[in-house]
Amino acid sequence: MTRKFIPSLFTVLNAFCGFLSIIHSSNGDFTNAALFVIYASLFDAVDGIAARLTNSASKFGVELDSLSDVISFGAAPSFLIYNIYLKELGDIGIVLSSLIMIFSALRLARFNVQLVGLNKEKFSGLPAPMSAFTICTFVLFYFDKILSKDQSITVLIALSVLLPVLMVSRIKYDTLPKPSLSSIRKNFVPYFVIVLAAILIIFTGGEGSFSFCLFYIFSGIFKTLKNKMFKGKRHHGTDEIINETIETGK
């Protein structure tokens, strides 16, 4: 019983951090609002690890995790960007800021329906935690800091539209690899990228975390486009061979 309780505890802490983020956003403390979403993402990662270590993964855990994610990675970042600027746009701002919450719920619902077993090798669409992490790292390190206020607003509006679309897209994104000696030998690239990202984030005082988010987002887009182009060329080549065979009667 205790074994099954441990992963759920981290999931509940995930939801609690999302709730605290909403409170800080309503008080105008956008730094802590963003930080609590990041804390939520850490608990979200730990609950999966705890479930695997204790061999207690379950459908209940999946559903609870999705409900918590809607709070922490849907409602909390939506409320954050609404309060930080989009409320100044009136009804348009309400609609724009709600997109992350609505589409994260749609993405999570689709994920649960399509989930076979409890293993995830690829994500279909941008994961909701990464969407929220992108918003929060931008607010922490770039909004009205590295970028000017006008530039920051432009990027924020673009993110509020782009990220929801990516969440419900069919673009494939890699999951975090499960560390093992055999998996490292087979494909060391994901581990190399993770180590490189950690070094970048540490040496930039956290600023590099937003750059890493952009890298992850566009890597999925690039891989998907490359695969489609490769499949298109392969099918085209197959069609030519078939046509040639028909024409020559061989």
BASENU-550698 format. One line per 4 residues: their letters; for each residue x, y, z negated of N, C-alpha, C, CB. Coordinates in pm, whole numbers, plus 50000, padded with zeros to 5 digits. Glycine has a CB too. Example, Ala and Ser with C-alpha at 12.3 -4.5 7.8 and 13.67 -1.06 7.14 Angstrom:
REM residues 2
AS) 51319,49431,49220,51230,49550,49220,51320,49670,49220,51131,49553,49095 ~ 51285,49775,49292,51367,49894,49286,51290,50003,49213,51408,49940,49428
This chain:
REM residues 250
MTRK) 50084,49879,50000,50000,50000,50000,50087,50125,50000,49906,50001,49878 ~ 50189,50124,49912,50281,50238,49903,50354,50259,50035,50382,50218,49789 ~ 50388,50146,50099,50461,50152,50225,50382,50228,50331,50495,50012,50274 ~ 50251,50205,50337,50167,50272,50435,50140,50418,50398,50035,50198,50451
FIPS) 50152,50451,50270,50124,50586,50222,50234,50685,50262,50106,50586,50071 ~ 50358,50635,50269,50473,50724,50291,50463,50802,50424,50602,50644,50289 ~ 50440,50735,50539,50429,50812,50664,50313,50911,50661,50412,50717,50781 ~ 50200,50872,50602,50083,50961,50594,50112,51084,50510,49963,50887,50536
LFTV) 50197,51068,50408,50235,51182,50324,50307,51288,50407,50324,51137,50206 ~ 50400,51245,50491,50471,51340,50577,50376,51404,50678,50587,51269,50651 ~ 50279,51328,50726,50181,51382,50820,50096,51490,50754,50091,51269,50875 ~ 50056,51466,50630,49977,51565,50555,50061,51691,50530,49929,51505,50420
LNAF) 50190,51673,50502,50279,51789,50483,50292,51868,50613,50418,51743,50434 ~ 50288,51799,50724,50287,51863,50855,50166,51957,50864,50283,51757,50969 ~ 50046,51905,50833,49923,51986,50839,49928,52101,50740,49799,51899,50812 ~ 49984,52077,50622,49992,52180,50519,50082,52295,50565,50045,52121,50388
CGFL) 50193,52262,50630,50282,52366,50683,50210,52449,50789,50410,52303,50742 ~ 50128,52383,50872,50050,52456,50971,49954,52553,50906,49974,52360,51060 ~ 49892,52510,50797,49799,52596,50722,49873,52715,50662,49728,52515,50612 ~ 49991,52690,50606,50071,52800,50550,50115,52898,50658,50195,52743,50478
SIIH) 50143,52847,50777,50179,52935,50889,50064,53030,50922,50216,52852,51014 ~ 49941,52977,50923,49824,53060,50951,49807,53168,50845,49697,52973,50958 ~ 49830,53133,50720,49821,53232,50611,49923,53343,50631,49842,53164,50474 ~ 50048,53307,50662,50152,53408,50681,50123,53496,50804,50290,53340,50697
SSNG) 50067,53436,50910,50031,53516,51028,49925,53619,50993,49981,53425,51141 ~ 49826,53577,50914,49719,53670,50875,49770,53783,50788,49609,53595,50802 ~ 49882,53759,50717,49943,53863,50633,50048,53946,50708,50007,53800,50510 ~ 50067,53916,50837,50164,53992,50916,50307,53949,50897,50153,54135,50883
DFTN) 50330,53836,50828,50465,53784,50806,50495,53682,50916,50480,53720,50663 ~ 50534,53734,51033,50548,53648,51150,50671,53558,51144,50555,53731,51274 ~ 50774,53602,51073,50895,53519,51058,50863,53390,50984,51005,53596,50985 ~ 50800,53402,50868,50764,53282,50792,50657,53200,50863,50717,53321,50652
AALF) 50568,53267,50936,50466,53194,51011,50532,53103,51113,50369,53292,51082 ~ 50633,53155,51183,50706,53075,51282,50787,52964,51214,50798,53164,51365 ~ 50849,52997,51101,50931,52899,51030,50848,52781,50981,51001,52964,50912 ~ 50727,52807,50934,50645,52697,50882,50597,52604,50994,50525,52753,50806
VIYA) 50582,52656,51115,50552,52568,51228,50672,52479,51257,50513,52651,51354 ~ 50792,52535,51247,50914,52456,51267,50927,52351,51157,51039,52548,51269 ~ 50897,52388,51032,50898,52289,50923,50798,52177,50953,50864,52357,50788 ~ 50683,52215,51007,50580,52115,51042,50634,52018,51146,50453,52183,51095
SLFD) 50712,52069,51243,50768,51982,51347,50868,51883,51288,50836,52065,51456 ~ 50938,51925,51184,51032,51834,51116,50956,51722,51046,51119,51911,51015 ~ 50849,51756,50975,50767,51654,50910,50703,51562,51014,50658,51719,50822 ~ 50667,51619,51129,50606,51539,51236,50705,51437,51289,50557,51630,51350
AVDG) 50832,51474,51297,50935,51380,51342,50963,51274,51236,51064,51455,51377 ~ 50965,51317,51109,50997,51225,51000,50888,51120,50981,51018,51302,50870 ~ 50760,51158,51000,50654,51058,50976,50664,50941,51074,50515,51125,50987 ~ 50705,50970,51198,50724,50862,51295,50840,50772,51256,50747,50919,51433
IAAR) 50949,50833,51211,51066,50756,51167,51030,50670,51046,51184,50850,51134 ~ 50955,50731,50951,50915,50657,50831,50824,50539,50866,50844,50750,50734 ~ 50736,50560,50964,50645,50452,51005,50723,50336,51065,50541,50504,51107 ~ 50827,50367,51144,50907,50260,51203,50991,50188,51099,50998,50315,51313
LTNS) 51051,50265,51007,51137,50204,50904,51058,50115,50809,51209,50313,50826 ~ 50935,50156,50777,50852,50078,50684,50761,49980,50756,50769,50172,50599 ~ 50771,49978,50892,50688,49889,50973,50539,49906,50939,50730,49742,50952 ~ 50496,50032,50931,50359,50062,50889,50284,50147,50991,50359,50133,50755
ASKF) 50329,50144,51118,50257,50218,51223,50117,50162,51239,50334,50211,51358 ~ 50019,50250,51254,49880,50206,51264,49799,50306,51346,49817,50190,51124 ~ 49681,50265,51389,49592,50355,51462,49547,50470,51373,49471,50278,51516 ~ 49527,50441,51245,49491,50547,51150,49600,50655,51147,49469,50488,51008
GVEL) 49727,50611,51144,49838,50705,51143,49843,50789,51268,49968,50633,51125 ~ 49813,50727,51382,49812,50799,51510,49705,50907,51509,49788,50702,51627 ~ 49585,50873,51462,49474,50969,51460,49502,51082,51361,49342,50898,51423 ~ 49553,51048,51244,49585,51150,51144,49694,51243,51196,49629,51085,51011
DSLS) 49792,51185,51263,49901,51264,51320,49848,51365,51423,50006,51172,51384 ~ 49756,51320,51508,49700,51410,51610,49618,51523,51548,49613,51330,51707 ~ 49541,51491,51444,49462,51595,51377,49553,51699,51313,49369,51532,51270 ~ 49662,51652,51251,49758,51744,51191,49827,51829,51297,49862,51667,51109
DVIS) 49858,51766,51410,49926,51838,51519,49840,51950,51576,49965,51740,51630 ~ 49708,51928,51583,49619,52033,51634,49625,52156,51544,49474,51981,51644 ~ 49639,52133,51413,49651,52244,51319,49785,52315,51334,49633,52195,51174 ~ 49893,52235,51325,50027,52293,51318,50081,52341,51452,50122,52193,51261
FGAA) 50047,52269,51560,50104,52300,51691,50001,52354,51789,50170,52177,51749 ~ 49877,52367,51743,49772,52426,51824,49720,52555,51762,49657,52328,51843 ~ 49649,52543,51650,49588,52659,51585,49693,52757,51532,49498,52614,51472 ~ 49798,52706,51466,49897,52795,51404,49972,52881,51506,49997,52713,51324
PSFL) 50031,52824,51613,50099,52911,51711,50002,53001,51787,50176,52825,51809 ~ 49880,52955,51812,49780,53041,51877,49750,53163,51791,49650,52961,51905 ~ 49729,53139,51662,49699,53249,51570,49820,53342,51555,49657,53195,51431 ~ 49940,53285,51562,50064,53364,51552,50075,53462,51668,50186,53271,51549
IYNI) 50060,53411,51792,50077,53502,51907,49960,53600,51918,50090,53421,52037 ~ 49844,53560,51866,49730,53655,51865,49761,53772,51773,49599,53583,51820 ~ 49809,53743,51654,49835,53849,51556,49958,53932,51589,49851,53790,51420 ~ 50057,53868,51653,50180,53943,51680,50161,54046,51792,50293,53847,51717
YLKE) 50071,54018,51886,50045,54118,51991,49910,54103,52061,50153,54111,52094 ~ 49869,53981,52097,49757,53963,52189,49625,54018,52140,49742,53818,52218 ~ 49611,54042,52010,49486,54100,51960,49466,54242,52014,49486,54103,51807 ~ 49575,54305,52058,49565,54439,52115,49498,54438,52252,49703,54502,52125
LGDI) 49486,54319,52313,49423,54308,52445,49273,54280,52436,49491,54197,52525 ~ 49220,54276,52315,49077,54254,52297,49034,54113,52334,48999,54353,52380 ~ 48924,54103,52408,48869,53972,52445,48968,53890,52529,48738,53989,52521 ~ 49042,53957,52616,49142,53886,52698,49248,53824,52608,49208,53983,52801
GIVL) 49289,53896,52505,49388,53846,52410,49336,53725,52335,49427,53954,52312 ~ 49208,53726,52300,49148,53611,52231,49154,53487,52320,49002,53640,52190 ~ 49117,53505,52447,49117,53392,52541,49260,53340,52563,49055,53435,52677 ~ 49354,53432,52587,49492,53391,52612,49552,53317,52493,49576,53512,52646
SSLI) 49531,53371,52374,49590,53310,52254,49525,53176,52220,49578,53404,52136 ~ 49400,53156,52262,49332,53030,52230,49376,52914,52319,49182,53049,52241 ~ 49442,52945,52431,49477,52840,52528,49568,52733,52468,49544,52902,52649 ~ 49666,52775,52389,49759,52679,52329,49684,52584,52236,49871,52751,52252
MIFS) 49591,52636,52155,49513,52551,52065,49423,52455,52143,49428,52638,51971 ~ 49351,52507,52242,49256,52425,52318,49328,52316,52397,49174,52513,52413 ~ 49435,52355,52467,49502,52258,52553,49586,52159,52473,49591,52331,52653 ~ 49634,52198,52356,49704,52100,52272,49606,51994,52223,49771,52170,52151
ALRL) 49483,52034,52192,49379,51937,52152,49347,51843,52268,49251,52010,52105 ~ 49334,51899,52390,49308,51817,52508,49422,51720,52534,49285,51905,52631 ~ 49544,51769,52520,49661,51685,52545,49669,51570,52444,49789,51768,52540 ~ 49646,51600,52317,49652,51498,52213,49541,51395,52229,49645,51563,52075
ARFN) 49422,51441,52267,49311,51348,52290,49344,51255,52405,49179,51425,52319 ~ 49399,51309,52514,49438,51226,52628,49547,51127,52589,49486,51314,52744 ~ 49641,51172,52509,49749,51086,52463,49695,50967,52384,49848,51165,52376 ~ 49601,50992,52293,49545,50885,52212,49467,50785,52295,49455,50942,52104
VQLV) 49396,50835,52397,49317,50745,52483,49409,50657,52568,49223,50828,52575 ~ 49520,50716,52615,49610,50643,52705,49712,50558,52631,49682,50740,52794 ~ 49723,50577,52499,49825,50506,52421,49794,50356,52417,49832,50563,52278 ~ 49887,50278,52464,49875,50132,52459,49977,50082,52358,49897,50066,52600
GLNK) 49928,50018,52253,50017,49982,52144,50056,50106,52068,50142,49910,52196 ~ 50174,50108,52007,50217,50224,51930,50355,50272,51973,50217,50190,51781 ~ 50400,50230,52092,50530,50271,52142,50514,50376,52251,50608,50151,52196 ~ 50606,50473,52252,50601,50580,52349,50737,50589,52419,50564,50716,52282
EKFS) 50739,50560,52548,50864,50569,52623,50875,50701,52696,50875,50453,52721 ~ 50762,50752,52745,50757,50879,52818,50633,50956,52773,50755,50856,52972 ~ 50645,51086,52771,50529,51172,52745,50473,51218,52879,50568,51294,52656 ~ 50343,51210,52894,50277,51267,53011,50229,51406,52974,50157,51177,53061
GLPA) 50297,51506,53022,50270,51644,52981,50363,51686,52868,50125,51660,52937 ~ 50382,51815,52856,50470,51869,52752,50413,51838,52614,50489,52021,52769 ~ 50491,51778,52525,50441,51749,52390,50400,51877,52317,50547,51673,52309 ~ 50292,51870,52241,50242,51987,52168,50346,52044,52071,50116,51950,52091
PMSA) 50422,51960,51998,50524,52016,51909,50628,52099,51983,50593,51905,51833 ~ 50668,52054,52103,50767,52130,52179,50709,52263,52228,50817,52048,52299 ~ 50582,52264,52264,50516,52389,52302,50518,52489,52187,50371,52362,52347 ~ 50481,52441,52069,50479,52528,51951,50620,52572,51913,50413,52456,51832
FTIC) 50715,52480,51923,50855,52510,51890,50909,52618,51982,50942,52383,51900 ~ 50870,52614,52109,50914,52714,52206,50862,52852,52167,50866,52677,52347 ~ 50734,52860,52133,50674,52987,52092,50745,53042,51969,50523,52969,52063 ~ 50767,52955,51871,50821,53002,51742,50968,53042,51751,50805,52893,51637
TFVL) 51048,52968,51828,51188,53009,51843,51199,53139,51921,51268,52898,51912 ~ 51108,53161,52015,51108,53288,52087,51074,53403,51992,51009,53284,52205 ~ 50973,53384,51908,50933,53487,51812,51045,53515,51713,50805,53444,51736 ~ 51113,53410,51667,51218,53426,51566,51342,53498,51619,51257,53291,51511
FYFD) 51382,53464,51741,51513,53508,51787,51512,53607,51904,51592,53389,51826 ~ 51400,53618,51975,51400,53702,52094,51299,53816,52091,51373,53617,52214 ~ 51181,53792,52032,51074,53891,52039,51114,54021,51969,50945,53834,51975 ~ 51125,54129,52049,51162,54262,52000,51298,54261,51929,51055,54315,51904
KILS) 51384,54167,51967,51520,54161,51911,51619,54162,52026,51539,54033,51821 ~ 51644,54047,52086,51734,54041,52202,51667,54108,52323,51772,53894,52235 ~ 51537,54083,52337,51461,54147,52444,51390,54271,52391,51359,54048,52505 ~ 51360,54366,52481,51285,54484,52440,51141,54446,52412,51292,54594,52549
KDQS) 51065,54537,52354,50925,54509,52320,50844,54475,52446,50863,54630,52246 ~ 50860,54554,52551,50785,54530,52675,50824,54396,52738,50810,54644,52775 ~ 50955,54364,52740,51001,54236,52795,50948,54120,52712,51155,54232,52800 ~ 50949,54137,52582,50901,54033,52490,50754,54004,52513,50925,54074,52345
ITVL) 50675,54108,52531,50531,54092,52553,50505,54017,52684,50460,54230,52556 ~ 50583,54052,52788,50568,53985,52918,50597,53836,52906,50661,54048,53023 ~ 50706,53803,52837,50743,53661,52819,50638,53589,52735,50882,53649,52754 ~ 50588,53655,52630,50490,53593,52542,50360,53561,52617,50459,53686,52423
IALS) 50316,53653,52700,50194,53629,52780,50218,53514,52879,50151,53758,52856 ~ 50338,53513,52940,50372,53406,53035,50373,53270,52964,50509,53433,53101 ~ 50430,53264,52844,50435,53139,52768,50295,53094,52727,50522,53156,52645 ~ 50209,53190,52694,50073,53154,52650,49991,53093,52761,50002,53276,52596
VLLP) 50034,53113,52887,49965,53053,53003,50039,52929,53052,49954,53156,53118 ~ 50172,52938,53062,50253,52829,53117,50251,52705,53029,50395,52876,53137 ~ 50270,52723,52899,50279,52608,52808,50151,52524,52804,50312,52655,52668 ~ 50032,52587,52795,49909,52505,52800,49895,52424,52927,49788,52594,52785
VLMV) 49932,52486,53043,49923,52415,53170,50017,52293,53169,49958,52510,53288 ~ 50138,52311,53119,50234,52201,53114,50188,52090,53021,50370,52252,53070 ~ 50118,52126,52914,50072,52023,52819,49973,51926,52881,50007,52090,52698 ~ 49887,51974,52970,49787,51885,53031,49828,51840,53171,49651,51957,53038
SRIK) 49951,51872,53211,50001,51830,53341,50040,51682,53337,50121,51917,53383 ~ 50077,51629,53455,50124,51490,53466,50277,51484,53468,50067,51423,53593 ~ 50341,51593,53435,50487,51596,53432,50538,51506,53320,50540,51741,53414 ~ 50636,51422,53351,50689,51327,53254,50804,51389,53174,50737,51200,53325
YDTL) 50797,51372,53044,50902,51421,52955,50957,51305,52873,50849,51533,52862 ~ 51088,51305,52853,51153,51200,52777,51120,51212,52629,51304,51203,52797 ~ 51103,51097,52565,51089,51095,52419,51228,51094,52358,51005,50971,52371 ~ 51235,51120,52228,51363,51109,52160,51405,50964,52158,51356,51167,52016
PKPS) 51530,50934,52194,51575,50794,52197,51583,50735,52057,51710,50783,52266 ~ 51554,50605,52049,51569,50534,51921,51713,50486,51910,51467,50413,51910 ~ 51787,50540,51811,51930,50510,51806,51959,50362,51783,51994,50592,51696 ~ 52046,50308,51866,52098,50173,51849,52221,50163,51936,51991,50063,51886
LSSI) 52311,50073,51898,52437,50061,51972,52412,50020,52116,52528,49960,51904 ~ 52316,49930,52138,52289,49883,52274,52231,49994,52361,52192,49764,52270 ~ 52139,50077,52302,52078,50185,52380,52180,50292,52415,51961,50247,52303 ~ 52276,50318,52325,52381,50416,52353,52470,50368,52467,52466,50443,52226
RKNF) 52500,50238,52467,52584,50182,52574,52513,50187,52709,52622,50037,52540 ~ 52382,50160,52709,52306,50159,52834,52289,50298,52893,52171,50097,52812 ~ 52259,50396,52807,52234,50532,52855,52274,50631,52746,52085,50551,52895 ~ 52394,50685,52759,52446,50776,52658,52405,50920,52682,52596,50767,52653
VPYF) 52346,50950,52799,52313,51088,52836,52219,51155,52736,52250,51091,52974 ~ 52105,51092,52696,52016,51159,52600,52085,51194,52469,51896,51071,52572 ~ 52173,51103,52422,52244,51128,52297,52344,51242,52314,52317,51001,52249 ~ 52408,51247,52429,52502,51356,52458,52431,51490,52460,52573,51332,52593
VIVL) 52311,51493,52521,52231,51617,52529,52189,51662,52389,52106,51597,52618 ~ 52148,51567,52305,52105,51600,52169,52221,51658,52089,52049,51475,52098 ~ 52338,51596,52098,52456,51645,52026,52495,51783,52077,52576,51547,52041 ~ 52492,51801,52209,52526,51930,52270,52428,52039,52225,52526,51919,52424
AAIL) 52299,52004,52220,52196,52099,52175,52218,52137,52029,52054,52039,52194 ~ 52252,52038,51946,52277,52066,51803,52395,52161,51786,52304,51934,51727 ~ 52502,52137,51863,52620,52224,51857,52583,52366,51901,52735,52168,51945 ~ 52506,52376,52010,52463,52506,52062,52381,52583,51959,52382,52488,52192
IIFT) 52288,52514,51896,52200,52579,51798,52278,52625,51675,52087,52483,51755 ~ 52370,52540,51629,52451,52574,51510,52540,52695,51536,52538,52454,51466 ~ 52608,52694,51651,52704,52801,51681,52638,52931,51725,52800,52755,51788 ~ 52511,52927,51758,52441,53052,51794,52350,53100,51681,52358,53031,51922
GGEG) 52362,53037,51566,52280,53078,51453,52131,53056,51476,52304,53223,51423 ~ 52098,52957,51557,51958,52926,51584,51905,52982,51714,51874,52977,51473 ~ 51973,53084,51769,51924,53147,51893,51921,53049,52009,52012,53267,51929 ~ 52012,52954,52008,52019,52858,52117,51902,52761,52119,52146,52782,52108
SFSF) 51822,52758,52013,51709,52664,52008,51604,52699,52115,51644,52665,51869 ~ 51585,52828,52142,51490,52866,52248,51544,52826,52384,51463,53019,52244 ~ 51674,52841,52404,51736,52798,52530,51721,52648,52549,51885,52838,52534 ~ 51735,52573,52440,51718,52428,52448,51574,52392,52487,51755,52361,52314
CLFY) 51477,52465,52432,51336,52442,52467,51315,52463,52617,51244,52536,52386 ~ 51370,52571,52670,51357,52599,52814,51423,52489,52897,51418,52736,52848 ~ 51539,52444,52850,51609,52335,52920,51523,52210,52924,51745,52305,52851 ~ 51462,52174,52810,51377,52055,52803,51256,52069,52894,51331,52031,52657
IFSG) 51194,52187,52892,51074,52212,52974,51105,52199,53123,51016,52353,52944 ~ 51212,52266,53166,51243,52266,53311,51309,52136,53356,51335,52383,53344 ~ 51370,52062,53263,51427,51932,53302,51315,51836,53341,51511,51872,53187 ~ 51203,51840,53268,51089,51756,53303,51030,51794,53438,50982,51766,53196
IFKT) 51019,51924,53463,50967,51971,53592,51059,51928,53706,50952,52125,53592 ~ 51190,51945,53685,51288,51910,53788,51286,51760,53818,51429,51952,53743 ~ 51283,51676,53712,51282,51531,53732,51156,51486,53805,51293,51459,53597 ~ 51043,51545,53769,50916,51507,53833,50918,51544,53981,50799,51575,53763
LKNK) 50965,51665,54013,50972,51707,54153,51070,51621,54231,51014,51854,54163 ~ 51182,51588,54169,51283,51504,54236,51227,51366,54265,51410,51492,54149 ~ 51156,51308,54169,51097,51175,54189,50992,51176,54299,51036,51125,54059 ~ 50912,51282,54304,50809,51292,54408,50872,51306,54546,50716,51412,54381
MFKG) 50979,51386,54554,51048,51403,54682,51112,51272,54726,51154,51514,54671 ~ 51171,51200,54630,51237,51074,54662,51135,50971,54710,51313,51020,54539 ~ 51019,50965,54641,50914,50872,54681,50859,50907,54819,50800,50871,54578 ~ 50846,51041,54844,50796,51085,54974,50889,51044,55087,50778,51236,54974
KRHH) 51019,51059,55064,51117,51021,55166,51117,50870,55186,51258,51069,55127 ~ 51104,50795,55074,51105,50650,55083,50984,50599,55161,51108,50589,54944 ~ 50866,50657,55131,50745,50617,55204,50754,50654,55351,50622,50682,55141 ~ 50815,50771,55377,50830,50816,55515,50920,50721,55593,50886,50960,55520
GTDE) 51030,50680,55526,51122,50585,55589,51057,50451,55614,51245,50567,55503 ~ 50975,50405,55522,50903,50278,55537,50806,50284,55654,50828,50242,55408 ~ 50735,50397,55665,50640,50415,55776,50711,50410,55911,50564,50548,55762 ~ 50832,50472,55918,50906,50471,56044,50947,50329,56082,51030,50561,56032
IINE) 50987,50250,55984,51028,50112,56011,50909,50031,56061,51088,50047,55885 ~ 50794,50050,55998,50672,49979,56038,50632,50016,56180,50556,50010,55941 ~ 50637,50147,56210,50598,50194,56344,50695,50138,56450,50596,50348,56350 ~ 50824,50138,56414,50924,50086,56509,50902,49939,56534,51067,50110,56456
TIET) 50866,49865,56428,50842,49721,56440,50723,49693,56530,50819,49659,56302 ~ 50618,49774,56514,50497,49758,56597,50526,49787,56741,50385,49850,56547 ~ 50604,49896,56764,50634,49937,56901,50720,49835,56974,50703,50073,56901 ~ 50817,49776,56902,50908,49680,56966,50852,49540,56967,51042,49681,56898
GK) 50744,49518,56891,50681,49386,56887,50758,49287,56807,50662,49334,57024 ~ 50852,49335,56721,50933,49243,56640,50870,49225,56503,51077,49295,56625
